[in-house]
Structures are given as C-alpha cells and as structure tokens.
C-alpha cells in the first residue's frame, strides 16, 4: 500500500505512528538482504534518480542498492558532468528528470530547504538525503531502527548525542525521531558547537561528557565536521579529544550493555578511538546494513507497488 505522503523531507513533520510503521516494514525488508538472491520485484517498472550536489558514499550507494533490490531502475546523476555546471537551476534539473519519467528524486544538497523546493516543483516523490545543516531523515530512521533492533524499544531509553551538534543534520533528525518515540536525549559538546535554544526541542544539554556516560543507554558519536568549522569554535583538536573523545577508558564507565553509534565516516582518534569503533558495544556496521533495509521500506512506502508478501 502506498504511504500517506508523497515525499520524505524531514522527521520533524512525521508522527510517531508513521515512523513505527516504516520501522516495522523494515524488519521484513531486511530479511531480503540475507537471502542468496537478494531481490524482489516490488518496484519493477519504477524509476528512481539520485541527485547529489555533495559527496556521499554510504547514503548514495545504499539508496541505489535499495532500488536495485526491489527491481526499480535507478539513475545516478553526476552533478559535476551534468548541465548544472552550465548554469541549469535545481528546479530545471528536477523538471527535466520528471519529464524523462522519473518517479522519485533522491536529493542531497548543501542548502537547507532544497528538497522542499524540488518537492513543490515536481509531482514525483522526493526524498531528502541531507540538506545543509537541516536534516538527514533516512539516517534518522535507520538509527531508530538500529536502536529498536538492539534494545527492543526506544521509549524510556537515554540517548547521549556527542560532538558537533551545530553542523549536524543527522543530530537534528535523530532528535526529532528519538523524542517523538519517547527517548530522553542529552546533547553533549562544547558550547560553541551546540545550537542556541536547542533545549526548546525537549532535549537536555551538557558541556561535560563524563557525568553523562554512566547514564546513557546509547552513546551516539558525531563526526567532527572540520570542513564546516569556523576558526575559534574550540581551542584545539587535542583539547576536543580530551574533553569529548570516546576512548576505552571512558567506555569503561558506561553501562555494560551500552550501544556505540556513529553515522560515518569517522575521524579515528578524534571523536572515537579505533578500538571503541570495533568493540562489541559498537553497532556501526549494523547501521550500514540497516541503512539499505530502511531505505527499501521507505521506497516501498512512498511509491507503493506490490504488497511485500506478493513480491516475496
């Protein structure tokens, strides 16, 4: 059955029941990834275009794999070699794709709100694959799924999100999703990397990591986005590591069943040490696997197609 919406532009406007429905559907679609033949014809005849104005490996590839696993045709648009370099506008590009029969546009763009503009321009479905420092809703959904899969619930869990909150679209989507599903969320980082008035979203804020570690059921570590940094936001990388880096020593004070999460790519030795990244507490690899399954469920939800039971 087709979903209740044409587009996925963010988790801010998604109700808890809708999130839960997508997460429930993901369970069935994940099973496909472990078959010998990892394909169902659920979206046969549909065409999906990925349009990325910023670099991406995990997100772009997982969307393309999700489309292929479900029998859809996919086209990856390379902005560097497209008419964009000749001055074609985003709206013109979107209209061109729709005129070619594309059913869905998956867009990553450096400007917040770009997917909303495209969604208003075309009848095709639009998925926000990351827009500026605004949201990254499919990362948020895969994080919610990973936590649910490992912990059995989100309601009542304490999730600590650590690091560069200001520049993180992942953090914003996770905050909306986690709060809507009943988690307690604490943001931890330097004052200069935590947005002003973020407490209005219902989160807690701490500038000190060590008191938060023992209370957390999930420690979500954000990449320090050095490419987006302005000078002077924190004194030095060394001080950042000392105050906010997750090491084995810090992890020793956490709950025995704590989950360690990271959206990737990592800065090993900065926000997380390599031994923590590969520890038994880490579910980073599961996040990657779950990214494909969640995106499969989402493509099915937005585009419709055969019911999963028939397709399988």
WOSULGI-V868252 format. One record per run of one state. SS is the DSSP state (H for helix, E for strand, C for the rest). FROM is the first residue (numbers start at 1). TO is the last residue. If there is no record, write none. Layout:
ss & from & to
SS & FROM & TO
SS & FROM & TO
//
This chain:
ss & from & to
C & 1 & 7
E & 8 & 8
C & 9 & 15
H & 16 & 32
C & 33 & 46
E & 47 & 52
C & 53 & 57
H & 58 & 69
C & 70 & 72
E & 73 & 78
H & 79 & 81
C & 82 & 82
H & 83 & 86
C & 87 & 89
H & 90 & 99
C & 100 & 103
E & 104 & 109
C & 110 & 113
H & 114 & 121
C & 122 & 124
E & 125 & 131
C & 132 & 134
E & 135 & 135
C & 136 & 136
H & 137 & 151
C & 152 & 157
E & 158 & 162
C & 163 & 168
H & 169 & 180
C & 181 & 183
E & 184 & 188
C & 189 & 190
H & 191 & 193
C & 194 & 197
H & 198 & 201
C & 202 & 203
E & 204 & 206
C & 207 & 209
H & 210 & 213
C & 214 & 217
E & 218 & 221
C & 222 & 225
H & 226 & 228
C & 229 & 236
H & 237 & 244
C & 245 & 245
E & 246 & 246
C & 247 & 247
H & 248 & 251
C & 252 & 258
E & 259 & 262
C & 263 & 267
E & 268 & 268
C & 269 & 271
E & 272 & 272
C & 273 & 273
H & 274 & 277
C & 278 & 281
E & 282 & 282
C & 283 & 283
H & 284 & 303
C & 304 & 307
H & 308 & 311
C & 312 & 312
//
